[in-house]
Amino acid sequence: MNDVLRSLLFVPGSRPERFEKALGAGADLVCIDLEDAVLPNDKDSARDAVLKCVQQTQSLCVRINPVGSEAGEKDLQAFANAPLAPEVVMLAKCESAEDVLHAQSVIGNPNTRFLPLIETLKGVENAYQIASASKQVEHIMFGGADMAAELRCDFSYQPLLFVRSQLVFAAAKANVGLIDVPFVDIKDQAGLAAETSKVKALGFSAKAAIHPCQIHTIHHTFMPSEAQVAYAKEVMAAVDGPDAGVVVVNNKMVDRPIILACQRTLALVNSASSN
């Protein structure tokens, strides 16, 4: 997986002919879906196809069925028994730290990272505990469609703002990344850019996609502007580090929070340019 994660591209596990195209689409991380995108009768064949793909390309994510469900336990056992496990395992409908620790214990690979997908009311209540359950959790993700169904609200930005804000708090407190739900209208690039800008401003670090055509817009939106990069460079040239105290740059007071923000800006630019 890239050092910087701005985008995650979903591809159905039941469509192995799409795996190669998805992996070459330029997303920071590709997630093969064994859950919602796969019909119940196709779970076993999709799992076999994904296992075959993982043995050839570990640098991907696989969304498994919920921990504790029959299909989810089959998914975990399949990766535990396979020669190679995926780099990242997304835990659908994750509701507790115990879900994370159970998946980690079954797979038993210290190099596998877990990406809890928080899309239920119980999951939101336990978001910080989930995000901080293990060092093998580096990101959490917001699942908006299921959440909207549980809340009985519209699946749109404003009705889900309260939940998104809670997940921003949990992710920041646990010091992990936060991925937003996909924007489902693949023809509305302006709408995608607008929603991505909103979640970026709120504190999200990445946004999921359901089609390769969405990747460029997501990446462009998450990158800082030229003015932001120039300012960050000026700040870092004027200080010795985050503990430099209070300095003045271009007649503006600069202290530790601003220095840390400038460091993050330059780290994102440097990481993205190297990929």
DRENDO-1510 file (C-alpha; in Angstrom, 1 decimal, always signed):
<recs>
REC; n; res; u; v; w
REC; 1; MET; +0.0; +0.0; +0.0 .
REC; 2; ASN; +1.2; +3.5; -0.7 .
REC; 3; ASP; +2.5; +5.6; +2.2 .
REC; 4; VAL; -0.2; +8.1; +1.6 .
REC; 5; LEU; -3.8; +6.9; +1.4 .
REC; 6; ARG; -6.2; +9.2; -0.3 .
REC; 7; SER; -8.4; +6.8; -2.3 .
REC; 8; LEU; -9.7; +3.2; -1.9 .
REC; 9; LEU; -11.3; +1.6; -5.0 .
REC; 10; PHE; -13.9; -1.2; -4.5 .
REC; 11; VAL; -14.2; -4.0; -7.0 .
REC; 12; PRO; -16.7; -6.9; -6.6 .
REC; 13; GLY; -15.1; -10.2; -5.5 .
REC; 14; SER; -17.5; -12.1; -7.8 .
REC; 15; ARG; -16.0; -10.3; -10.9 .
REC; 16; PRO; -12.4; -11.6; -11.1 .
REC; 17; GLU; -12.1; -10.4; -14.7 .
REC; 18; ARG; -12.1; -6.8; -13.2 .
REC; 19; PHE; -9.4; -7.3; -10.6 .
REC; 20; GLU; -6.5; -6.5; -12.9 .
REC; 21; LYS; -8.1; -3.3; -14.3 .
REC; 22; ALA; -8.9; -2.2; -10.8 .
REC; 23; LEU; -5.3; -2.8; -9.6 .
REC; 24; GLY; -4.1; -0.7; -12.5 .
REC; 25; ALA; -6.5; +2.2; -12.0 .
REC; 26; GLY; -4.2; +4.4; -9.9 .
REC; 27; ALA; -6.0; +4.1; -6.6 .
REC; 28; ASP; -3.9; +4.2; -3.5 .
REC; 29; LEU; -5.5; +1.0; -2.3 .
REC; 30; VAL; -7.8; -1.5; -4.1 .
REC; 31; CYS; -10.4; -3.3; -2.1 .
REC; 32; ILE; -11.9; -6.6; -3.4 .
REC; 33; ASP; -15.4; -6.9; -1.8 .
REC; 34; LEU; -16.6; -10.3; -0.5 .
REC; 35; GLU; -19.6; -8.7; +1.4 .
REC; 36; ASP; -22.3; -6.5; -0.1 .
REC; 37; ALA; -21.1; -6.9; -3.7 .
REC; 38; VAL; -21.4; -10.7; -3.7 .
REC; 39; LEU; -24.7; -12.7; -3.7 .
REC; 40; PRO; -25.0; -15.3; -1.0 .
REC; 41; ASN; -24.8; -18.2; -3.5 .
REC; 42; ASP; -21.6; -16.7; -4.9 .
REC; 43; LYS; -19.7; -16.3; -1.7 .
REC; 44; ASP; -17.6; -19.5; -1.9 .
REC; 45; SER; -16.6; -19.0; -5.6 .
REC; 46; ALA; -15.8; -15.3; -5.0 .
REC; 47; ARG; -13.6; -16.2; -2.0 .
REC; 48; ASP; -11.7; -18.8; -4.1 .
REC; 49; ALA; -11.1; -16.1; -6.8 .
REC; 50; VAL; -9.9; -13.6; -4.2 .
REC; 51; LEU; -7.6; -16.1; -2.6 .
REC; 52; LYS; -6.0; -16.8; -5.9 .
REC; 53; CYS; -5.5; -13.1; -6.6 .
REC; 54; VAL; -4.0; -12.5; -3.1 .
REC; 55; GLN; -1.4; -15.2; -3.8 .
REC; 56; GLN; -0.3; -13.2; -6.8 .
REC; 57; THR; -0.7; -9.6; -5.4 .
REC; 58; GLN; -0.7; -9.1; -1.7 .
REC; 59; SER; -0.8; -5.3; -2.0 .
REC; 60; LEU; -4.5; -5.0; -1.8 .
REC; 61; CYS; -7.4; -4.9; +0.6 .
REC; 62; VAL; -10.2; -7.5; +1.0 .
REC; 63; ARG; -13.5; -6.6; +2.6 .
REC; 64; ILE; -14.7; -9.7; +4.4 .
REC; 65; ASN; -18.2; -10.5; +5.7 .
REC; 66; PRO; -19.0; -9.5; +9.3 .
REC; 67; VAL; -16.9; -11.1; +12.0 .
REC; 68; GLY; -19.1; -13.7; +13.7 .
REC; 69; SER; -21.2; -14.5; +10.7 .
REC; 70; GLU; -20.8; -17.9; +9.0 .
REC; 71; ALA; -19.4; -16.2; +5.8 .
REC; 72; GLY; -17.1; -13.9; +7.8 .
REC; 73; GLU; -15.6; -16.8; +9.7 .
REC; 74; LYS; -15.1; -18.7; +6.5 .
REC; 75; ASP; -13.3; -15.7; +5.1 .
REC; 76; LEU; -11.0; -15.4; +8.1 .
REC; 77; GLN; -10.2; -19.1; +8.1 .
REC; 78; ALA; -9.4; -19.0; +4.4 .
REC; 79; PHE; -6.8; -16.3; +4.9 .
REC; 80; ALA; -5.4; -18.0; +8.0 .
REC; 81; ASN; -4.8; -21.2; +6.0 .
REC; 82; ALA; -3.6; -19.6; +2.8 .
REC; 83; PRO; +0.2; -19.2; +2.1 .
REC; 84; LEU; -0.3; -15.4; +1.9 .
REC; 85; ALA; -2.8; -13.1; +3.4 .
REC; 86; PRO; -3.8; -9.7; +1.9 .
REC; 87; GLU; -2.0; -6.6; +3.1 .
REC; 88; VAL; -5.2; -5.1; +4.5 .
REC; 89; VAL; -8.4; -6.8; +5.7 .
REC; 90; MET; -11.5; -4.6; +5.9 .
REC; 91; LEU; -13.9; -5.7; +8.6 .
REC; 92; ALA; -17.5; -5.1; +7.5 .
REC; 93; LYS; -20.0; -3.9; +10.1 .
REC; 94; CYS; -17.3; -3.8; +12.8 .
REC; 95; GLU; -18.9; -3.1; +16.1 .
REC; 96; SER; -16.3; -3.6; +18.8 .
REC; 97; ALA; -12.6; -3.9; +19.6 .
REC; 98; GLU; -13.3; -7.6; +20.1 .
REC; 99; ASP; -14.2; -7.9; +16.4 .
REC; 100; VAL; -10.8; -6.5; +15.5 .
REC; 101; LEU; -8.9; -8.7; +18.0 .
REC; 102; HIS; -10.7; -11.8; +16.9 .
REC; 103; ALA; -9.9; -11.3; +13.2 .
REC; 104; GLN; -6.3; -10.5; +14.1 .
REC; 105; SER; -6.1; -13.7; +16.2 .
REC; 106; VAL; -7.6; -16.0; +13.5 .
REC; 107; ILE; -5.4; -14.7; +10.7 .
REC; 108; GLY; -2.4; -14.6; +12.9 .
REC; 109; ASN; -0.2; -12.5; +10.6 .
REC; 110; PRO; +1.5; -9.5; +12.2 .
REC; 111; ASN; +2.0; -7.9; +8.8 .
REC; 112; THR; -1.8; -7.9; +8.0 .
REC; 113; ARG; -3.5; -4.6; +8.7 .
REC; 114; PHE; -7.1; -4.3; +9.6 .
REC; 115; LEU; -9.5; -1.6; +8.4 .
REC; 116; PRO; -12.7; -1.6; +10.5 .
REC; 117; LEU; -15.7; -0.4; +8.6 .
REC; 118; ILE; -18.0; +1.5; +11.0 .
REC; 119; GLU; -21.6; +1.5; +9.6 .
REC; 120; THR; -23.9; +0.7; +12.6 .
REC; 121; LEU; -25.0; +2.6; +15.6 .
REC; 122; LYS; -23.1; +0.2; +17.9 .
REC; 123; GLY; -20.0; +0.7; +15.8 .
REC; 124; VAL; -20.2; +4.5; +16.2 .
REC; 125; GLU; -20.7; +4.1; +20.0 .
REC; 126; ASN; -17.5; +2.1; +20.1 .
REC; 127; ALA; -15.5; +3.9; +17.4 .
REC; 128; TYR; -12.6; +5.0; +19.5 .
REC; 129; GLN; -12.2; +1.5; +21.1 .
REC; 130; ILE; -12.3; +0.0; +17.6 .
REC; 131; ALA; -9.8; +2.5; +16.2 .
REC; 132; SER; -7.4; +1.9; +19.1 .
REC; 133; ALA; -7.9; -1.8; +19.4 .
REC; 134; SER; -4.6; -2.8; +17.8 .
REC; 135; LYS; -1.4; -1.4; +16.2 .
REC; 136; GLN; -2.5; -3.3; +13.1 .
REC; 137; VAL; -5.3; -0.8; +12.7 .
REC; 138; GLU; -4.0; +2.2; +10.7 .
REC; 139; HIS; -7.3; +3.5; +9.3 .
REC; 140; ILE; -11.0; +3.2; +10.0 .
REC; 141; MET; -13.8; +3.8; +7.4 .
REC; 142; PHE; -17.3; +5.3; +7.5 .
REC; 143; GLY; -20.0; +3.2; +5.9 .
REC; 144; GLY; -22.7; +5.7; +5.1 .
REC; 145; ALA; -25.4; +3.6; +3.3 .
REC; 146; ASP; -26.0; +1.2; +6.2 .
REC; 147; MET; -25.7; +4.0; +8.7 .
REC; 148; ALA; -28.4; +6.0; +6.9 .
REC; 149; ALA; -30.7; +3.0; +7.0 .
REC; 150; GLU; -30.1; +2.6; +10.7 .
REC; 151; LEU; -30.7; +6.3; +11.4 .
REC; 152; ARG; -33.7; +6.4; +9.1 .
REC; 153; CYS; -32.2; +9.4; +7.4 .
REC; 154; ASP; -31.3; +10.4; +3.8 .
REC; 155; PHE; -28.0; +9.0; +2.4 .
REC; 156; SER; -26.5; +12.4; +1.8 .
REC; 157; TYR; -23.9; +14.7; +3.4 .
REC; 158; GLN; -25.9; +16.9; +5.8 .
REC; 159; PRO; -28.0; +14.2; +7.5 .
REC; 160; LEU; -24.8; +12.1; +8.2 .
REC; 161; LEU; -22.7; +15.1; +9.3 .
REC; 162; PHE; -23.1; +14.3; +13.0 .
REC; 163; VAL; -21.9; +10.7; +12.6 .
REC; 164; ARG; -19.0; +11.7; +10.4 .
REC; 165; SER; -18.0; +14.2; +13.1 .
REC; 166; GLN; -18.0; +11.6; +15.7 .
REC; 167; LEU; -15.7; +9.4; +13.6 .
REC; 168; VAL; -13.4; +12.3; +13.0 .
REC; 169; PHE; -13.0; +12.7; +16.7 .
REC; 170; ALA; -12.5; +8.9; +17.3 .
REC; 171; ALA; -9.9; +8.6; +14.5 .
REC; 172; ALA; -8.0; +11.7; +15.6 .
REC; 173; LYS; -7.9; +10.5; +19.2 .
REC; 174; ALA; -6.6; +7.1; +18.1 .
REC; 175; ASN; -4.2; +8.8; +15.6 .
REC; 176; VAL; -5.4; +6.7; +12.7 .
REC; 177; GLY; -6.6; +7.7; +9.2 .
REC; 178; LEU; -10.3; +8.0; +8.3 .
REC; 179; ILE; -11.8; +7.0; +4.9 .
REC; 180; ASP; -15.2; +8.3; +3.8 .
REC; 181; VAL; -18.0; +6.3; +2.1 .
REC; 182; PRO; -18.0; +6.3; -1.8 .
REC; 183; PHE; -19.9; +9.0; -3.7 .
REC; 184; VAL; -22.3; +6.7; -5.6 .
REC; 185; ASP; -23.1; +8.9; -8.7 .
REC; 186; ILE; -20.2; +8.1; -10.9 .
REC; 187; LYS; -21.2; +10.6; -13.6 .
REC; 188; ASP; -21.4; +13.5; -11.2 .
REC; 189; GLN; -17.7; +14.6; -10.9 .
REC; 190; ALA; -18.7; +18.0; -9.5 .
REC; 191; GLY; -20.7; +16.4; -6.8 .
REC; 192; LEU; -17.9; +14.1; -6.0 .
REC; 193; ALA; -15.4; +17.0; -5.7 .
REC; 194; ALA; -17.8; +19.0; -3.5 .
REC; 195; GLU; -18.4; +16.1; -1.1 .
REC; 196; THR; -14.7; +15.2; -1.0 .
REC; 197; SER; -13.8; +18.8; -0.2 .
REC; 198; LYS; -16.3; +18.8; +2.7 .
REC; 199; VAL; -15.0; +15.6; +4.2 .
REC; 200; LYS; -11.4; +16.8; +3.8 .
REC; 201; ALA; -12.3; +20.0; +5.6 .
REC; 202; LEU; -14.0; +18.0; +8.4 .
REC; 203; GLY; -10.9; +15.8; +9.0 .
REC; 204; PHE; -11.1; +12.8; +6.7 .
REC; 205; SER; -7.9; +11.6; +5.2 .
REC; 206; ALA; -9.3; +9.6; +2.2 .
REC; 207; LYS; -12.4; +8.8; +0.3 .
REC; 208; ALA; -13.6; +5.5; -1.2 .
REC; 209; ALA; -14.6; +5.1; -4.9 .
REC; 210; ILE; -16.7; +2.6; -6.8 .
REC; 211; HIS; -15.3; +3.4; -10.3 .
REC; 212; PRO; -11.8; +4.2; -11.6 .
REC; 213; CYS; -13.2; +7.5; -13.1 .
REC; 214; GLN; -13.5; +8.9; -9.6 .
REC; 215; ILE; -9.8; +8.4; -8.6 .
REC; 216; HIS; -8.4; +11.5; -10.2 .
REC; 217; THR; -11.0; +13.8; -8.7 .
REC; 218; ILE; -10.4; +12.4; -5.2 .
REC; 219; HIS; -6.6; +12.7; -5.5 .
REC; 220; HIS; -6.8; +16.2; -6.8 .
REC; 221; THR; -9.2; +17.3; -4.1 .
REC; 222; PHE; -7.1; +15.8; -1.2 .
REC; 223; MET; -3.9; +17.4; -2.4 .
REC; 224; PRO; -3.1; +20.8; -0.9 .
REC; 225; SER; -3.1; +23.9; -3.1 .
REC; 226; GLU; +0.1; +25.5; -4.4 .
REC; 227; ALA; -0.4; +28.4; -2.0 .
REC; 228; GLN; -0.8; +25.9; +1.0 .
REC; 229; VAL; +2.4; +24.1; -0.1 .
REC; 230; ALA; +4.3; +27.4; -0.5 .
REC; 231; TYR; +3.2; +28.6; +3.0 .
REC; 232; ALA; +4.1; +25.3; +4.5 .
REC; 233; LYS; +7.6; +25.5; +3.0 .
REC; 234; GLU; +8.0; +29.0; +4.4 .
REC; 235; VAL; +7.0; +28.0; +7.8 .
REC; 236; MET; +9.3; +25.0; +7.9 .
REC; 237; ALA; +12.2; +27.1; +6.7 .
REC; 238; ALA; +11.7; +29.5; +9.6 .
REC; 239; VAL; +11.5; +26.9; +12.4 .
REC; 240; ASP; +13.7; +24.2; +13.8 .
REC; 241; GLY; +10.9; +21.7; +14.4 .
REC; 242; PRO; +7.4; +21.5; +16.1 .
REC; 243; ASP; +8.8; +22.7; +19.4 .
REC; 244; ALA; +10.3; +25.9; +18.0 .
REC; 245; GLY; +7.9; +28.0; +20.1 .
REC; 246; VAL; +6.1; +31.0; +18.6 .
REC; 247; VAL; +7.6; +32.6; +15.5 .
REC; 248; VAL; +6.3; +35.1; +12.9 .
REC; 249; VAL; +6.1; +34.1; +9.2 .
REC; 250; ASN; +4.8; +36.7; +6.7 .
REC; 251; ASN; +3.5; +38.8; +9.6 .
REC; 252; LYS; +1.4; +35.9; +11.0 .
REC; 253; MET; +2.0; +34.2; +14.3 .
REC; 254; VAL; +3.1; +30.5; +13.9 .
REC; 255; ASP; +3.1; +28.0; +16.8 .
REC; 256; ARG; +3.1; +24.3; +17.3 .
REC; 257; PRO; -0.3; +23.4; +15.9 .
REC; 258; ILE; +0.4; +25.3; +12.7 .
REC; 259; ILE; +3.9; +23.8; +12.4 .
REC; 260; LEU; +2.4; +20.3; +12.7 .
REC; 261; ALA; -0.2; +21.1; +10.1 .
REC; 262; CYS; +2.6; +22.3; +7.7 .
REC; 263; GLN; +4.5; +19.1; +8.3 .
REC; 264; ARG; +1.5; +17.0; +7.4 .
REC; 265; THR; +1.0; +19.1; +4.2 .
REC; 266; LEU; +4.6; +18.6; +3.0 .
REC; 267; ALA; +4.6; +14.9; +4.0 .
REC; 268; LEU; +1.4; +14.4; +1.9 .
REC; 269; VAL; +3.0; +16.1; -1.1 .
REC; 270; ASN; +6.3; +14.3; -0.8 .
REC; 271; SER; +4.6; +10.9; -0.4 .
REC; 272; ALA; +2.2; +11.4; -3.3 .
REC; 273; SER; +4.9; +12.6; -5.7 .
REC; 274; SER; +7.0; +9.5; -5.0 .
REC; 275; ASN; +4.2; +7.1; -6.0 .
</recs>
